């Protein structure tokens, strides 16, 4: 079977908080680390390269920040394009859409990457919603694959 269209991953969620607060949650690693990655070295700023860490898994990723349109849009390369769109639905409600594309490899590998990305971004959005709306840290990413955790002391600390 040959793909008719290239796979794209999309995750979307309505978050009952003002757009500025939701946007900042994805730009500022001090907030993002409460629901997605363990830590980041700096805020997302257009033209910068940031590093995100998932210490429980012993991995880190360099992320090139291509576009930051305050309260509207973020575009990064990680290593493929990932775009966040923030759409206010009211003064205190924001619809967030995350789209990842540009997957490489065989058709089966592209589909697997898209499915994996959709799952990861769904966890990030659900975690963000729980944190911003209710102050809850669900540990979704850490608890997703506990058998892949590194042993204590083996985490990356760059």
C-alpha positions as CSV (number, residue, x, y, z in Angstrom):
1,X,0.0,0.0,0.0
2,X,1.3,3.5,-0.9
3,X,0.4,6.6,1.0
4,X,-1.9,8.9,-0.9
5,X,-1.0,11.9,1.4
6,X,1.9,12.4,3.7
7,X,1.0,11.7,7.3
8,X,0.4,14.7,9.6
9,X,-0.2,14.5,13.3
10,X,-2.7,16.8,14.9
11,X,-3.7,17.1,18.6
12,X,-6.3,19.7,19.7
13,X,-7.8,20.8,23.0
14,X,-10.0,23.5,24.5
15,X,-8.3,25.0,27.5
16,X,-10.4,27.2,29.8
17,X,-7.8,29.9,30.4
18,X,-7.0,33.2,28.6
19,X,-4.9,32.9,25.5
20,X,-2.0,34.8,27.0
21,X,-1.8,32.3,29.8
22,X,-2.0,29.2,27.6
23,X,0.5,30.6,25.1
24,X,3.0,31.4,27.9
25,X,2.6,27.8,29.2
26,X,4.2,26.5,26.0
27,X,6.9,29.3,25.7
28,X,8.2,29.3,29.3
29,X,9.9,26.1,30.4
30,X,9.3,26.9,34.1
31,X,5.6,26.3,33.3
32,X,5.9,23.7,30.5
33,X,8.0,21.5,32.8
34,X,5.0,21.2,35.1
35,X,3.1,19.2,32.5
36,X,5.4,18.0,29.6
37,X,9.2,17.9,29.7
38,X,11.4,17.9,32.8
39,X,13.2,21.1,32.1
40,X,14.2,23.5,29.3
41,X,17.2,25.8,29.2
42,X,15.3,29.0,28.1
43,X,12.1,30.5,26.9
44,X,11.1,30.0,23.2
45,X,12.3,33.0,21.2
46,X,12.3,33.3,17.5
47,X,15.7,32.4,16.0
48,X,16.9,30.6,19.1
49,X,17.8,27.0,19.7
50,X,16.5,25.6,23.0
51,X,17.1,22.3,24.7
52,X,14.3,20.3,26.3
53,X,15.0,17.4,28.7
54,X,12.9,14.4,29.7
55,X,15.1,13.4,32.6
56,X,13.2,10.2,33.6
57,X,13.9,8.9,30.1
58,X,17.5,10.2,29.9
59,X,16.9,12.1,26.7
60,X,17.1,15.7,25.5
61,X,16.3,17.4,22.3
62,X,17.5,20.6,20.6
63,X,14.6,22.6,19.2
64,X,15.0,25.4,16.6
65,X,12.5,28.1,17.2
66,X,11.4,29.4,13.8
67,X,8.4,31.6,14.6
68,X,6.9,33.1,17.7
69,X,3.7,35.2,17.2
70,X,2.6,36.2,20.7
71,X,-0.7,34.6,21.7
72,X,-1.2,33.2,18.2
73,X,1.4,30.8,16.9
74,X,4.6,28.9,17.5
75,X,6.6,27.1,14.9
76,X,9.6,24.9,15.7
77,X,11.8,22.3,14.0
78,X,12.2,19.2,16.2
79,X,13.6,17.8,13.9
80,X,10.5,18.1,11.7
81,X,8.1,21.1,11.8
82,X,5.7,21.4,14.7
83,X,3.2,24.2,14.9
84,X,1.0,25.4,17.7
85,X,-2.0,27.6,17.0
86,X,-3.8,29.4,19.8
87,X,-7.3,30.6,19.1
88,X,-9.2,32.5,21.7
89,X,-12.8,31.3,22.0
90,X,-13.7,33.8,24.7
91,X,-11.8,36.0,27.2
92,X,-11.0,33.0,29.3
93,X,-11.0,30.1,26.8
94,X,-8.4,29.1,24.2
95,X,-8.4,26.4,21.6
96,X,-5.0,24.9,21.0
97,X,-4.0,23.0,17.9
98,X,-0.6,21.3,17.5
99,X,0.3,19.9,14.1
100,X,3.5,18.0,13.3
101,X,4.5,17.0,9.8
102,X,7.6,16.2,7.6
103,X,8.1,12.7,8.9
104,X,10.8,10.6,7.1
105,X,11.5,7.0,6.3
106,X,9.3,4.3,4.8
107,X,5.6,4.8,4.6
108,X,5.2,2.6,7.6
109,X,7.8,4.5,9.5
110,X,6.1,7.9,8.6
111,X,2.7,6.6,9.8
112,X,4.3,5.3,13.1
113,X,6.0,8.6,13.7
114,X,2.8,10.5,13.1
115,X,0.8,8.3,15.5
116,X,3.6,8.6,18.2
117,X,3.6,12.4,17.8
118,X,-0.1,12.7,18.0
119,X,-0.1,10.7,21.2
120,X,2.7,12.7,22.7
121,X,1.1,16.1,21.9
122,X,-2.2,14.8,23.2
123,X,-0.5,14.1,26.5
124,X,1.0,17.5,26.5
125,X,-2.3,19.2,25.9
126,X,-4.2,17.1,28.5
127,X,-1.4,17.8,31.0
128,X,-1.5,21.6,30.2
129,X,-5.3,21.6,30.6
130,X,-5.2,19.9,34.0
131,X,-2.4,22.1,35.2
132,X,-3.8,25.5,34.0
133,X,-7.4,24.8,34.8
134,X,-7.0,22.8,38.1
135,X,-3.4,23.1,39.3
136,X,-2.9,19.4,38.8
137,X,0.3,17.8,37.7
138,X,-0.8,14.5,36.1
139,X,2.7,13.2,35.2
140,X,1.3,11.8,32.0
141,X,4.7,11.8,30.1
142,X,6.6,10.2,33.0
143,X,3.9,7.5,33.6
144,X,3.4,6.7,29.9
145,X,6.3,4.3,29.7
146,X,7.7,3.6,33.2
147,X,9.8,0.7,31.9
148,X,11.9,3.1,29.8
149,X,12.9,5.2,32.8
150,X,16.6,5.5,33.4
151,X,18.0,4.4,36.8
152,X,18.5,7.1,39.4
153,X,21.7,9.0,38.7
154,X,21.6,8.3,35.0
155,X,19.4,11.2,34.0
156,X,20.8,13.8,31.6
157,X,21.8,17.0,33.4
158,X,23.4,19.3,30.8
